Amino acid sequence: MTIHDLADKLNYSERNIRRTFQKELGVSPKEMTDIIRFQNLLQEMRRTKPTRFPEIAAQYGYYDQPHFINSFKRLYGMSPKQAFMP
């Protein structure tokens, strides 16, 4: 769901939605969706122990492998290889 759709559904402005997210959660709506996507991806990776990161990156909507790796490092503090490979 986009911010625009959420704003329409709640009858709030997009600006008010963004402000509320920042005030209550400390992050923007975009950052929150990135965190939720990443948490889902981590659960999947822990269950399946992937050996090929490009496939899981594409499955979770990352543009390419570098986008996935940069996001992973930003949210986890290390690369997927460091986290999941022996």
N, C-alpha and C positions, 0 to 999 in steps of 0.2 A: 504494500500500500504506500502510495506517495504521500508526502506532506500535504500536498494540495487536496488529495482525496480525504485524508484524515480531517483537515480543516473544514472541508465541505460537510463531512459526516457529523462533526461536532458543532458546526456553526460557529467556528472560531476563525480568526485570521491565521494565515501561515506564520506570520511574525509572532503572534501570541503562542502558537504551538511551539515554535523554536525557543522562545523565551521561557516557557514553562518547562520544557525538557532541560534547558540549561540550569534553571533555578533548582528544580527538584532532583534531577539526576546528575547534574554536573557535566553533562555531555550533550552534544547536538543530536537531533534525531538520526542524522546520517551516521554519526559515530555509534549510536546505540544499535542501529541495524547491522553495522560492521561487527560489533561485539557479539551480537546474537548469532550472526552467520558463523563467526569464528568459533563460538562455543559449540554449535551444531557440528561443524567440521571436526573439531577436536574429539568430540564423542565418537564420531564415525571413525576417525583415525585410530583411536584407542581400541575400538572394537575390531577393526579389520587389519591393523598393522600394514598399511600400504607400502608398496615398494616403488610405485610410480606416482610421483606427485602431480604431474600435469593432468592426469585424469581426474583426480579428486579436486584439483583447482578448478577445472572446467565444470565439474558437477555442482560446485558451490558458487558458480557465477563470477569467478575471477577472470579477468580479460586474458591473462597469460601467466606463465610460470613466474616471471619476475614480479608481477603484481601480487601474486599469491605469497611469494617468499618475503617481500617487503612488508606486507600486511601481517604475516606470521611473526616476523621479527619484532614489529612494532607492538603487537599485542601479547606475545609470549616471551620475548626477550632473547630468543635464539632462533636459528634457522630450523626448518622442519627436519633437515638432515641431522643436525645436532640433537634434536629432541627425540627422533624416532629411529635413527640408524645406530647400530652398535659400533 
